[in-house]
Amino acid sequence: MILPIVVIAGRPNVGKSTLFNKLAGRRFAIVSDTPGVTRDRKEAEALMRGKRIRLIDTAGLEEAAPDTLPGRMRASSEAAVAQADLIVFVVDARAGITPADSHFAAWLRRQGRPVLLVANKAEGRVGASAALEAYSLGLGEPLAMSAEHGEGLSDLMTEIADRLPAQSSEDEDALNRPLKLAIVGRPNAGKSTLLNRLLGEDRMITGPEPGLTRDAVAVQLSDAHGPIEIVDTAGLRRKARVDLPLEKMSVSASIEALKMAEVVVLCVDAVLGLHEQDLQIARLIEREGRACVLALNKWDAVADRTATRKAISDRLETSMAQMKGIPVVNFSALTGFGVDKLLPAVRAVHDTWNSRVATGALNRWFEDALERHAPPLVDGRRLKLRYITQAKARPPTFIAFGTRAEQMPEDYQRYMVNSLRDKFELPGVPIRLLLRGTKNPYADE
């Protein structure tokens, strides 16, 4: 079968080789802060959401005479672009859009091939906002990510898979993409016992000793809606307590599995209750933009269930307001009591995480929200918010436009997010609100 070709292109030192290694699943290309390390095209076969592709890493695009080394490197990169089914054009969000980025973006538009724009080195929410500058390249919506830290990698894989043609009928099973689910939590919360119960077999070693699971282990099962790929992970302890090199690698694998998941089941020992370390893991899930289900294991051993339920609910209300409405499932992985409720809850929150809101309904809500609670004054002047659009799902991400919108105070942003969540029924998933100011044409006069 001829595999579709995905080419990673961009100017030097924007992180193409780091991204190539991450997508390929192993270290094929040498990575360094020195520009121009990659000279020859590197190729690898990779699997993107059930689709096999041929991935090509190229040298940085530079303006240079054809007979020079940079010129020959550019010719090699252009030859790769000419055969691509999809071009992943990478820019550096930290450095901003350079004249070289604009030049090569214009060149790519003339090639008549599909282009996916990636704003790399966009760590955290500040980076996601900086990535909006890449809109100016005219290549569509930029996907903000950090190849080095793995942020946004799962979304990129999904985008690549969605933009490639369907593969032949011999690979039909692969096209039915599994929901990616990770089970995380502190040591001895019952993660492996839960996975064994879901599978109906003793797939994972379990026991009373904490830390039996040392690596992230992926298995597949199916429910009434289709396949699910579940990753059982090593227990996550406080950083100060992690000192052995092997445990550091286990923790790293667990966090990597969390980043690659679509839904994360946070497994908690209900007898011990919700600890600060559990909340730290929940905050990491929110920062990564993943949907979450709180799984209270060992529920059969809880003495006062009413008091325990109230204590956990109060703790979530005060400490996890940014994921208000997170679904909670009570069960015993050991006996099987209540475990049948878990996968339906996972499917429901996954649907919410994938939600898209119609632009018309979104802007009608926006007008009502502004009327109910007018934008605040900043430096004596009221913010003028004009309209809002949904940039993407997974998680639901919205961009509000207006004069000095980027100066919106945190409390008003929280008001907007909470109102969005209530109006469009988006419980238990992270909601991203990005702000984009509009330039006043008379500001310089």
C-alpha positions in Angstrom: 0.0 0.0 0.0 1.4 3.5 -0.9 1.5 5.5 2.3 0.4 9.2 2.3 3.4 11.5 2.7 3.5 14.2 5.5 6.3 16.7 5.3 7.5 18.9 8.2 8.8 22.2 6.9 9.8 25.6 8.2 12.8 27.8 8.7 15.8 26.6 10.8 15.5 26.0 14.6 11.7 26.2 14.9 11.6 22.6 16.4 11.0 20.5 13.3 13.2 17.6 14.3 11.9 17.5 17.8 8.4 17.3 16.4 9.5 14.6 13.9 10.8 12.5 16.7 7.7 12.9 18.8 5.4 12.0 15.9 7.6 9.1 14.8 7.6 7.7 18.4 11.3 7.4 18.8 14.5 9.4 18.3 15.3 9.4 14.6 16.7 12.9 14.2 19.4 14.6 16.2 18.0 17.6 18.1 20.1 20.7 19.1 19.7 24.4 19.7 22.2 25.0 16.9 20.4 26.0 13.7 20.9 23.8 10.6 21.7 20.5 12.3 19.3 18.7 10.0 20.7 18.7 6.5 19.3 15.6 4.8 15.6 14.6 4.7 14.9 12.0 7.3 12.0 9.6 6.8 10.0 7.3 9.2 6.8 5.3 9.1 4.4 6.5 11.8 0.8 5.6 12.9 -1.6 8.6 13.3 -4.9 7.6 14.8 -5.0 4.3 12.9 -3.6 5.7 9.7 -0.1 4.7 8.6 1.9 7.6 7.1 5.4 8.3 5.7 6.8 11.2 7.7 9.6 13.3 6.3 11.7 15.8 8.3 13.3 18.5 6.1 16.2 20.9 6.5 15.3 24.5 7.4 14.0 26.6 4.5 16.5 29.4 3.9 17.1 31.9 1.1 20.5 31.0 -0.4 22.2 30.5 -3.8 21.5 27.1 -5.3 25.2 26.0 -5.4 25.8 26.7 -1.6 25.1 24.1 1.1 22.0 26.0 2.4 20.8 26.2 -1.2 21.2 22.5 -1.7 19.4 21.9 1.6 16.6 24.1 0.5 16.3 22.3 -2.9 16.0 19.0 -1.0 13.3 20.4 1.2 11.4 21.7 -1.8 11.6 18.3 -3.5 10.0 16.8 -0.4 7.2 19.4 -0.4 6.5 18.6 -4.1 5.5 15.1 -3.2 3.6 15.8 0.0 0.0 14.9 0.6 0.1 17.2 3.6 2.7 19.9 4.7 3.1 20.6 8.4 4.5 24.2 8.3 6.1 25.0 11.7 6.7 28.4 13.1 8.2 29.5 16.5 5.5 31.1 18.6 8.1 32.5 21.1 10.1 34.2 18.4 6.9 35.5 16.6 6.4 35.6 12.8 9.6 36.6 11.0 10.0 37.8 7.4 11.3 34.3 6.5 8.2 32.7 7.8 6.0 35.1 5.7 8.2 34.5 2.6 8.0 30.7 2.8 4.3 30.8 3.8 3.6 32.7 0.6 5.7 30.2 -1.4 3.8 27.3 0.2 0.4 28.8 -0.8 1.6 28.8 -4.4 2.4 25.1 -4.3 -1.3 24.2 -4.2 -0.9 21.5 -1.5 -2.7 21.1 1.8 -0.9 22.9 4.7 -1.4 22.5 8.4 0.0 25.5 10.3 1.7 24.6 13.6 2.9 27.3 16.1 5.5 25.4 18.1 7.1 26.4 21.5 3.7 27.6 22.6 3.8 26.3 26.2 0.9 27.1 28.4 -1.9 29.6 27.9 0.4 32.5 27.2 2.0 30.5 24.4 -1.5 29.7 23.0 -2.3 33.4 22.9 1.1 34.2 21.2 0.3 31.6 18.5 -2.6 33.7 17.3 -0.1 35.9 15.5 0.4 33.1 13.0 -3.1 33.8 11.6 -1.4 36.6 9.6 0.3 34.0 7.4 -2.9 33.2 5.6 -2.6 29.5 6.1 -5.7 29.0 8.3 -6.0 28.4 12.0 -2.7 27.8 13.7 -2.4 24.8 16.0 -0.6 25.8 19.2 1.7 23.2 20.7 5.0 22.5 22.3 6.9 19.5 20.7 9.5 19.5 23.4 7.0 19.2 26.2 4.4 17.1 24.3 1.7 19.8 24.7 -0.9 19.6 21.9 0.8 16.5 20.3 -2.4 14.5 20.5 -4.4 17.3 18.8 -1.8 17.5 16.1 -2.0 13.7 15.4 -5.8 14.0 15.1 -5.6 16.9 12.7 -3.0 15.1 10.5 -5.2 12.0 10.4 -8.4 14.0 9.6 -6.7 15.8 6.7 -5.4 12.7 5.0 -7.5 10.6 2.6 -9.2 7.4 3.8 -7.0 4.4 3.5 -7.9 1.2 1.6 -10.5 -1.3 2.8 -7.8 -3.7 4.1 -7.3 -1.3 6.9 -10.9 -0.7 7.8 -10.4 -1.7 11.4 -7.7 0.9 11.8 -10.0 3.6 10.5 -12.3 2.9 13.5 -10.1 5.0 15.7 -10.1 4.0 19.4 -10.9 6.5 22.2 -7.7 7.1 24.0 -8.1 6.7 27.8 -5.5 6.9 30.5 -5.9 5.7 34.1 -3.8 7.8 36.5 -3.6 8.4 40.3 -1.5 8.0 43.3 0.2 4.6 44.1 -2.1 1.9 45.4 -5.3 3.6 44.4 -6.4 0.5 42.5 -5.6 1.5 38.9 -4.4 -1.9 37.8 -7.2 -3.7 39.6 -9.7 -1.4 37.7 -8.1 -2.2 34.4 -8.2 -6.0 35.1 -11.9 -5.6 36.0 -12.7 -3.8 32.8 -10.8 -6.4 30.7 -12.3 -9.3 32.6 -8.8 -10.9 33.1 -5.7 -10.5 35.2 -3.8 -8.5 32.6 -1.9 -6.4 35.2 0.0 -7.6 38.3 -1.8 -6.3 41.4 -1.2 -6.4 45.1 -1.1 -4.4 48.3 2.4 -3.1 47.7 2.5 0.4 46.2 4.3 0.9 42.9 3.9 -2.5 41.3 3.2 -0.9 37.9 6.4 0.6 36.6 5.6 1.5 33.0 2.6 2.9 31.1 0.9 -0.2 29.6 -1.6 0.1 26.8 -4.4 -2.4 26.1 -7.5 -2.4 23.9 -11.1 -3.2 24.7 -14.5 -2.4 23.1 -17.8 -1.2 24.4 -21.1 -0.7 22.6 -19.7 2.4 20.9 -16.4 1.0 19.6 -12.8 0.4 20.6 -11.1 2.1 23.6 -7.3 2.1 24.1 -6.6 2.2 27.8 -3.3 3.0 29.3 -2.6 1.9 32.9 0.1 4.1 34.4 2.5 4.0 37.4 1.4 5.8 40.5 2.2 9.6 40.7 3.7 10.7 44.0 4.9 14.2 45.1 8.0 15.3 43.2 10.0 15.5 46.5 9.5 11.8 47.2 10.5 10.6 43.7 14.3 10.0 43.9 15.1 6.6 42.2 16.0 6.9 38.5 13.6 4.1 37.6 10.7 5.8 39.4 11.5 9.0 37.6 11.2 7.2 34.3 7.9 5.6 35.4 6.5 9.0 36.4 7.7 10.5 33.1 5.9 7.7 31.2 2.7 8.3 33.2 2.7 12.0 32.4 3.4 11.2 28.8 0.4 8.8 28.7 -1.8 11.5 30.3 -0.7 14.0 27.6 -1.5 11.5 24.8 -5.0 10.6 26.2 -8.3 12.2 25.3 -10.0 11.3 28.5 -8.2 10.7 31.8 -9.7 8.6 34.7 -8.3 10.0 37.9 -8.5 7.0 40.3 -8.8 7.9 44.0 -8.9 5.7 47.1 -12.3 6.7 48.5 -11.3 5.5 52.0 -8.5 8.0 52.1 -10.5 10.7 50.4 -9.3 13.4 48.0 -5.7 14.5 48.9 -3.7 17.5 47.7 -1.7 15.2 45.4 -4.9 14.0 43.7 -5.8 17.7 43.1 -2.4 18.4 41.7 -2.9 15.5 39.2 -6.4 17.0 38.4 -4.8 20.4 37.7 -2.2 18.7 35.4 -5.1 17.1 33.5 -6.8 20.5 33.2 -3.6 22.2 32.0 -3.2 19.6 29.3 -6.7 20.2 28.2 -8.0 16.7 28.7 -11.4 15.5 29.7 -11.5 13.9 33.2 -13.6 11.4 35.2 -13.0 11.2 38.9 -13.2 7.5 39.8 -13.7 6.8 43.6 -12.4 3.3 44.1 -12.9 1.0 47.2 -16.3 2.6 47.7 -17.5 -0.7 49.4 -15.1 0.0 52.2 -16.2 3.5 52.9 -17.9 3.7 56.3 -19.9 7.0 56.0 -20.7 7.3 52.3 -22.9 10.5 52.6 -20.2 12.4 54.5 -17.4 11.2 52.2 -19.5 12.2 49.1 -20.1 15.7 50.6 -16.4 16.2 51.6 -15.2 15.3 48.1 -17.9 17.4 46.4 -16.9 20.4 48.6 -13.2 19.9 47.9 -13.8 19.8 44.1 -16.0 22.9 44.3 -13.3 25.0 46.0 -10.2 23.5 44.4 -11.2 22.6 40.8 -13.6 25.4 39.8 -11.9 25.4 36.4 -13.4 22.0 35.7 -16.8 22.6 37.3 -19.2 19.6 37.0 -16.5 16.9 36.7 -18.3 13.5 36.6 -17.7 11.3 39.6 -18.2 7.5 39.6 -18.2 5.4 42.8 -17.2 1.7 42.5 -15.2 -1.2 43.8 -12.7 -2.5 41.3 -12.1 -5.5 43.5 -15.7 -6.7 43.6 -16.9 -5.2 40.4 -19.6 -3.1 42.1 -20.4 0.0 40.1 -17.6 -0.5 37.5 -20.2 -0.7 34.7 -20.9 3.1 35.2 -17.4 4.1 34.4 -17.2 3.7 30.6 -20.6 5.4 29.9 -19.3 8.3 32.0 -16.1 8.3 29.9 -18.1 8.3 26.6 -20.3 11.2 27.8 -17.4 13.5 28.9 -15.6 12.6 25.7 -18.6 13.9 23.7 -18.7 17.1 25.7 -14.9 17.5 25.2 -15.6 17.3 21.4 -18.5 19.8 21.5 -18.8 22.5 18.9 -21.2 25.5 19.4 -22.9 27.1 16.4 -21.5 30.6 15.8 -25.0 32.2 15.8 -26.0 30.7 19.1 -22.5 31.6 20.5 -22.8 35.3 19.6 -26.4 35.5 20.9 -25.1 34.2 24.2 -22.2 36.7 24.0 -24.5 39.7 23.7 -26.6 38.5 26.6 -23.6 37.9 28.7 -22.3 41.4 28.0 -25.7 42.9 28.9 -26.0 41.0 32.1 -22.5 42.0 33.3 -20.9 44.8 31.3 -17.1 44.6 30.6 -15.1 46.3 33.3 -13.1 49.5 33.1 -9.4 49.1 32.5 -7.2 52.2 33.0 -10.4 54.3 33.1 -11.7 53.0 29.7 -14.3 50.3 29.2 -13.3 47.2 27.1 -15.3 47.0 23.9 -15.9 43.3 23.1 -17.3 42.7 19.6 -17.8 39.0 18.8 -16.7 35.5 19.7 -15.9 32.4 17.7 -15.1 28.8 18.6 -11.5 28.1 17.3 -11.6 24.3 18.0 -13.0 21.5 20.2 -10.9 19.0 22.2 -11.1 21.0 24.5 -13.7 23.6 23.6 -11.6 26.7 22.8 -13.1 30.2 22.1 -11.6 33.5 20.9 -13.1 36.8 21.9 -12.4 39.8 19.7 -12.6 43.4 20.7 -10.7 46.7 21.3 -8.1 45.9 24.0 -9.7 42.5 24.6 -6.3 41.1 25.7 -6.6 43.4 28.8 -9.7 41.6 30.1 -9.2 41.0 33.9 -9.1 37.4 35.2 -12.3 37.6 37.2 -14.3 38.7 34.0 -12.7 35.9 32.1 -13.9 33.5 34.8 -17.4 35.0 34.5 -17.3 34.4 30.7 -16.1 30.8 31.0 -18.6 29.9 33.7 -21.4 31.4 31.7 -20.3 29.5 28.6 -20.2 26.3 30.6 -23.7 26.8 32.0 -25.3 27.9 28.8 -24.0 25.3 26.4 -23.8 22.4 29.0 -20.0 21.8 29.1 -19.5 20.3 32.5 -16.3 18.7 33.6 -14.1 19.7 30.7 -11.5 22.5 30.4 -12.7 25.5 28.5 -10.1 27.8 26.9 -10.9 31.5 26.3 -8.3 33.3 24.2 -8.4 37.1 23.7 -7.6 39.0 20.6 -7.5 42.8 20.5 -8.4 44.7 17.3 -6.2 47.5 16.2 -7.5 51.1 16.3 -6.7 52.6 12.9 -6.5 56.1 14.5 -4.3 55.1 17.5 -1.1 56.5 15.9 -2.6 59.8 14.8 
